[in-house]
Amino acid sequence: NWSNNSTISDGRIYLLKRPLISVTSITYYDPTNTLLTLASTAYIVQTPTKLQGVISPLQYAFPPTYDRENAITITYQAGFTTVPNAAYMAILLLVGHWYLHRESEGIITQELHVGLNRLLNQLNTARII
């Protein structure tokens, strides 16, 4: 969905979920409020490692849209195809902590918080704790 998963700047669309695997389709409502699918030959998708996916028009700009909510919908796949080592280590660190401190009811110490964030920052993702 345009408003939740992407931003537009300098005429390009930046997909917020990462890493980008592929763009399946882009649909939009034209100025007459007719739903259309943008041809895949009308744009190029860049998927730099660990960065946001970027969709750029091959012409000067994307086609105009009707003034409405969700005028553009981008369907795409993002995420990891295998568990990255940093994520695996973060999981082991957290599970080990919870096992050793079962009676703490899931309390996370400041040291553990810092360690987890260092591991997760390697994935170039937002902090989840």
Accessible surface in RSA format (square Angstrom, percent):
REM  Atomic radii and reference values for relative SASA: ProtOr
REM  Chains: A
REM  Algorithm: Lee & Richards
REM  Probe-radius: 1.40
REM  Slices: 20
REM RES _ NUM      All-atoms   Total-Side   Main-Chain    Non-polar    All polar
REM                ABS   REL    ABS   REL    ABS   REL    ABS   REL    ABS   REL
RES ASN A   1    51.53  35.5  40.57  39.2  10.95  26.4  15.96  38.4  35.56  34.4
RES TRP A   2    56.59  22.7  56.44  27.3   0.15   0.4  27.04  14.4  29.55  47.9
RES SER A   3    78.99  66.7  49.59  66.2  29.40  67.7  44.57  94.9  34.42  48.2
RES ASN A   4   105.26  72.6  85.64  82.8  19.62  47.2  22.15  53.3  83.11  80.3
RES ASN A   5    36.88  25.4  36.88  35.6   0.00   0.0   1.29   3.1  35.59  34.4
RES SER A   6     6.73   5.7   0.82   1.1   5.91  13.6   0.67   1.4   6.06   8.5
RES THR A   7    66.04  47.0  60.67  61.5   5.37  12.8  56.53  75.9   9.52  14.4
RES ILE A   8    91.38  52.0  68.53  51.1  22.85  55.1  68.53  49.3  22.85  62.0
RES SER A   9    61.87  52.3  52.94  70.7   8.92  20.6  30.28  64.5  31.59  44.3
RES ASP A  10   100.99  70.7  53.42  53.2  47.57 112.5  53.80 126.6  47.18  47.1
RES GLY A  11    42.06  51.9   0.00   N/A  42.06  51.9  32.83  90.1   9.23  20.7
RES ARG A  12    83.90  35.2  83.90  42.8   0.00   0.0  15.85  21.7  68.06  41.2
RES ILE A  13     2.69   1.5   2.69   2.0   0.00   0.0   2.69   1.9   0.00   0.0
RES TYR A  14    41.11  19.2  41.11  23.4   0.00   0.0  31.69  23.8   9.42  11.6
RES LEU A  15     0.03   0.0   0.03   0.0   0.00   0.0   0.03   0.0   0.00   0.0
RES LEU A  16    70.08  39.0  57.67  41.3  12.41  31.2  57.91  40.7  12.17  32.7
RES LYS A  17   117.37  57.3 114.85  70.5   2.51   6.0  60.18  54.2  57.19  60.9
RES ARG A  18    80.70  33.9  64.82  33.0  15.88  37.8   7.97  10.9  72.73  44.1
RES PRO A  19    30.44  22.2  30.44  27.7   0.00   0.0  30.44  25.1   0.00   0.0
RES LEU A  20    14.49   8.1   0.31   0.2  14.18  35.7   0.31   0.2  14.18  38.2
RES ILE A  21    81.60  46.4  57.12  42.6  24.48  59.0  61.36  44.2  20.24  54.9
RES SER A  22    43.99  37.2  39.71  53.0   4.28   9.9  36.43  77.6   7.56  10.6
RES VAL A  23    26.62  17.5   1.28   1.2  25.34  61.1   1.28   1.1  25.34  68.7
RES THR A  24    93.74  66.7  63.11  64.0  30.63  73.0  58.57  78.7  35.17  53.2
RES SER A  25    32.32  27.3  29.50  39.4   2.82   6.5  20.89  44.5  11.44  16.0
RES ILE A  26     3.79   2.2   3.79   2.8   0.00   0.0   3.79   2.7   0.00   0.0
RES THR A  27    31.13  22.1  30.97  31.4   0.15   0.4  22.84  30.7   8.28  12.5
RES TYR A  28    25.17  11.8  24.78  14.1   0.39   1.0   5.47   4.1  19.70  24.3
RES TYR A  29    49.27  23.0  49.27  28.0   0.00   0.0  18.67  14.0  30.61  37.7
RES ASP A  30    26.04  18.2  26.04  25.9   0.00   0.0   6.35  14.9  19.70  19.6
RES PRO A  31    75.58  55.1  57.81  52.7  17.77  64.6  59.16  48.8  16.42 102.1
RES THR A  32   105.50  75.0  78.52  79.6  26.98  64.3  81.15 109.0  24.35  36.8
RES ASN A  33    64.10  44.2  48.62  47.0  15.48  37.3   8.82  21.2  55.28  53.4
RES THR A  34    67.47  48.0  62.99  63.9   4.47  10.7  47.08  63.2  20.39  30.8
RES LEU A  35    98.54  54.9  76.66  54.8  21.88  55.0  76.66  53.8  21.88  58.9
RES LEU A  36    70.96  39.5  66.74  47.7   4.22  10.6  70.96  49.8   0.00   0.0
RES THR A  37    92.88  66.1  66.98  67.9  25.90  61.7  42.52  57.1  50.36  76.1
RES LEU A  38    18.53  10.3  14.13  10.1   4.39  11.0  15.20  10.7   3.33   9.0
RES ALA A  39    57.27  52.7  44.51  68.7  12.77  29.0  54.47  76.7   2.81   7.4
RES SER A  40    81.62  69.0  65.72  87.7  15.90  36.6  35.30  75.2  46.32  64.9
RES THR A  41   111.50  79.3  95.45  96.8  16.05  38.3  81.91 110.0  29.59  44.7
RES ALA A  42    31.83  29.3  23.44  36.2   8.39  19.1  28.91  40.7   2.92   7.7
RES TYR A  43    17.63   8.2   9.80   5.6   7.83  20.4   4.65   3.5  12.97  16.0
RES ILE A  44    85.64  48.7  82.48  61.4   3.16   7.6  85.64  61.7   0.00   0.0
RES VAL A  45    47.73  31.4  23.55  21.3  24.17  58.2  23.55  20.5  24.17  65.6
RES GLN A  46    82.49  46.1  78.00  57.0   4.49  10.7  24.49  52.1  58.00  44.0
RES THR A  47    70.02  49.8  43.89  44.5  26.13  62.3  14.59  19.6  55.43  83.8
RES PRO A  48    53.33  38.9  37.67  34.3  15.66  56.9  49.65  41.0   3.69  22.9
RES THR A  49   120.06  85.4  98.66 100.0  21.40  51.0  69.83  93.8  50.24  75.9
RES LYS A  50   101.15  49.3  96.99  59.5   4.16   9.9  63.72  57.4  37.43  39.9
RES LEU A  51    95.59  53.2  94.98  67.9   0.61   1.5  94.98  66.7   0.61   1.6
RES GLN A  52    46.49  26.0  43.99  32.1   2.51   6.0   6.01  12.8  40.48  30.7
RES GLY A  53     0.00   0.0   0.00   N/A   0.00   0.0   0.00   0.0   0.00   0.0
RES VAL A  54    14.88   9.8  14.88  13.5   0.00   0.0  14.88  12.9   0.00   0.0
RES ILE A  55     0.00   0.0   0.00   0.0   0.00   0.0   0.00   0.0   0.00   0.0
RES SER A  56    16.90  14.3  16.90  22.5   0.00   0.0  14.70  31.3   2.20   3.1
RES PRO A  57    23.36  17.0  10.83   9.9  12.53  45.6  10.83   8.9  12.53  77.9
RES LEU A  58   101.42  56.5  71.86  51.4  29.56  74.3  73.31  51.5  28.11  75.6
RES GLN A  59   136.20  76.2 121.92  89.1  14.28  34.0  48.12 102.4  88.08  66.8
RES TYR A  60   219.74 102.6 190.01 108.1  29.73  77.4 145.98 109.7  73.76  90.9
RES ALA A  61    68.35  62.8  52.33  80.7  16.03  36.5  52.92  74.5  15.43  40.9
RES PHE A  62    38.50  19.3  21.94  13.6  16.57  43.1  22.59  13.7  15.91  45.5
RES PRO A  63    46.54  33.9  33.18  30.2  13.36  48.6  40.02  33.0   6.52  40.5
RES PRO A  64    94.03  68.5  82.67  75.4  11.36  41.3  93.73  77.4   0.30   1.9
RES THR A  65    51.10  36.3  27.68  28.1  23.41  55.8   4.65   6.2  46.45  70.2
RES TYR A  66    87.99  41.1  84.41  48.0   3.58   9.3  40.58  30.5  47.41  58.4
RES ASP A  67   144.81 101.4 118.70 118.1  26.11  61.7  44.37 104.4 100.44 100.2
RES ARG A  68    99.80  41.9  73.17  37.3  26.64  63.4  30.43  41.6  69.37  42.0
RES GLU A  69   152.55  87.6 136.22 103.1  16.33  38.9  59.90 115.9  92.65  75.6
RES ASN A  70    67.03  46.2  55.90  54.0  11.12  26.8  13.30  32.0  53.73  51.9
RES ALA A  71    12.96  11.9  10.36  16.0   2.60   5.9  10.36  14.6   2.60   6.9
RES ILE A  72    26.68  15.2  26.07  19.4   0.61   1.5  26.28  18.9   0.40   1.1
RES THR A  73    52.02  37.0  51.14  51.8   0.87   2.1  34.17  45.9  17.84  27.0
RES ILE A  74     6.29   3.6   1.57   1.2   4.72  11.4   1.57   1.1   4.72  12.8
RES THR A  75    67.60  48.1  64.04  64.9   3.56   8.5  49.41  66.4  18.19  27.5
RES TYR A  76    35.11  16.4   8.55   4.9  26.55  69.1   8.74   6.6  26.36  32.5
RES GLN A  77   106.20  59.4 101.94  74.5   4.25  10.1  28.10  59.8  78.10  59.2
RES ALA A  78    38.98  35.8   4.83   7.5  34.15  77.7   5.17   7.3  33.81  89.6
RES GLY A  79    23.29  28.7   0.00   N/A  23.29  28.7  20.85  57.2   2.44   5.5
RES PHE A  80    92.39  46.2  59.29  36.7  33.10  86.1  61.57  37.3  30.82  88.2
RES THR A  81   120.56  85.8  82.35  83.5  38.21  91.1  62.57  84.0  58.00  87.7
RES THR A  82   106.52  75.8  94.93  96.2  11.60  27.6  76.50 102.8  30.02  45.4
RES VAL A  83    98.93  65.1  75.33  68.2  23.59  56.9  77.22  67.1  21.71  58.9
RES PRO A  84    30.61  22.3  21.29  19.4   9.32  33.9  30.61  25.3   0.00   0.0
RES ASN A  85   111.24  76.7  99.46  96.1  11.78  28.4  36.82  88.6  74.42  71.9
RES ALA A  86    10.61   9.8   5.27   8.1   5.35  12.2   7.67  10.8   2.94   7.8
RES ALA A  87    16.75  15.4  16.26  25.1   0.49   1.1  16.55  23.3   0.20   0.5
RES TYR A  88   116.62  54.4 116.62  66.4   0.00   0.0  76.75  57.7  39.87  49.1
RES MET A  89    87.75  45.4  86.34  57.1   1.41   3.4  72.77  61.9  14.98  19.8
RES ALA A  90     5.87   5.4   5.19   8.0   0.67   1.5   5.57   7.8   0.29   0.8
RES ILE A  91    95.91  54.6  93.11  69.4   2.80   6.8  95.85  69.0   0.06   0.2
RES LEU A  92    87.25  48.6  79.66  57.0   7.59  19.1  79.94  56.1   7.31  19.7
RES LEU A  93    76.02  42.3  67.77  48.5   8.26  20.8  74.40  52.2   1.62   4.4
RES LEU A  94    31.39  17.5  31.39  22.5   0.00   0.0  31.39  22.0   0.00   0.0
RES VAL A  95    82.54  54.3  81.90  74.1   0.64   1.5  82.06  71.3   0.48   1.3
RES GLY A  96    30.95  38.2   0.00   N/A  30.95  38.2  30.35  83.3   0.60   1.3
RES HIS A  97    24.15  13.2  18.46  12.8   5.69  14.5  11.68  12.0  12.47  14.5
RES TRP A  98   107.36  43.1 103.10  49.9   4.26  10.0 103.77  55.3   3.59   5.8
RES TYR A  99   141.12  65.9 136.09  77.4   5.03  13.1  97.97  73.6  43.15  53.2
RES LEU A 100   130.53  72.7 108.30  77.5  22.23  55.9 109.67  77.0  20.86  56.1
RES HIS A 101    75.08  41.0  72.91  50.7   2.18   5.6  42.27  43.6  32.81  38.2
RES ARG A 102   158.46  66.5 134.00  68.3  24.46  58.2  62.20  85.0  96.26  58.3
RES GLU A 103   137.54  79.0 107.99  81.7  29.55  70.4  77.31 149.5  60.23  49.2
RES SER A 104    31.61  26.7  22.98  30.7   8.62  19.9  14.13  30.1  17.48  24.5
RES GLU A 105   161.68  92.8 125.84  95.2  35.84  85.3  54.11 104.7 107.57  87.8
RES GLY A 106    41.64  51.4   0.00   N/A  41.64  51.4  19.29  52.9  22.35  50.1
RES ILE A 107   116.34  66.2 109.16  81.3   7.18  17.3 114.93  82.8   1.42   3.8
RES ILE A 108    53.22  30.3  27.40  20.4  25.82  62.2  27.40  19.7  25.82  70.1
RES THR A 109    61.10  43.5  54.11  54.9   6.99  16.7  55.42  74.4   5.68   8.6
RES GLN A 110   122.67  68.6 112.86  82.5   9.80  23.3  54.82 116.7  67.85  51.5
RES GLU A 111   135.87  78.0 122.96  93.0  12.91  30.7  71.61 138.5  64.26  52.5
RES LEU A 112    14.24   7.9   8.61   6.2   5.63  14.2  13.58   9.5   0.65   1.8
RES HIS A 113    55.84  30.5  55.57  38.6   0.28   0.7  42.89  44.2  12.96  15.1
RES VAL A 114    55.27  36.4  52.83  47.8   2.44   5.9  55.07  47.9   0.20   0.5
RES GLY A 115    22.77  28.1   0.00   N/A  22.77  28.1  21.38  58.7   1.39   3.1
RES LEU A 116     2.58   1.4   2.58   1.8   0.00   0.0   2.58   1.8   0.00   0.0
RES ASN A 117     9.05   6.2   9.05   8.7   0.00   0.0   5.80  13.9   3.25   3.1
RES ARG A 118   170.14  71.4 164.34  83.8   5.81  13.8  55.81  76.3 114.33  69.3
RES LEU A 119    36.95  20.6  36.93  26.4   0.01   0.0  36.93  25.9   0.01   0.0
RES LEU A 120    18.19  10.1  18.19  13.0   0.00   0.0  18.19  12.8   0.00   0.0
RES ASN A 121    68.21  47.0  52.77  51.0  15.44  37.2  24.13  58.1  44.08  42.6
RES GLN A 122    99.61  55.7  88.61  64.8  11.00  26.2  39.35  83.8  60.26  45.7
RES LEU A 123    19.19  10.7  15.01  10.7   4.18  10.5  15.59  11.0   3.60   9.7
RES ASN A 124    53.71  37.0  47.40  45.8   6.31  15.2  11.78  28.3  41.93  40.5
RES THR A 125    49.00  34.9  32.94  33.4  16.06  38.3  35.60  47.8  13.41  20.3
RES ALA A 126    82.33  75.7  62.41  96.3  19.91  45.3  73.57 103.6   8.76  23.2
RES ARG A 127   153.45  64.4 126.68  64.6  26.77  63.7  33.32  45.5 120.13  72.8
RES ILE A 128   137.64  78.3 101.24  75.4  36.39  87.7 109.46  78.8  28.17  76.5
RES ILE A 129    73.01  41.5  30.80  22.9  42.21 101.7  58.46  42.1  14.55  39.5
END  Absolute sums over single chains surface
CHAIN  1 A     8702.5       7097.8       1604.6       5219.2       3483.3
END  Absolute sums over all chains
TOTAL          8702.5       7097.8       1604.6       5219.2       3483.3
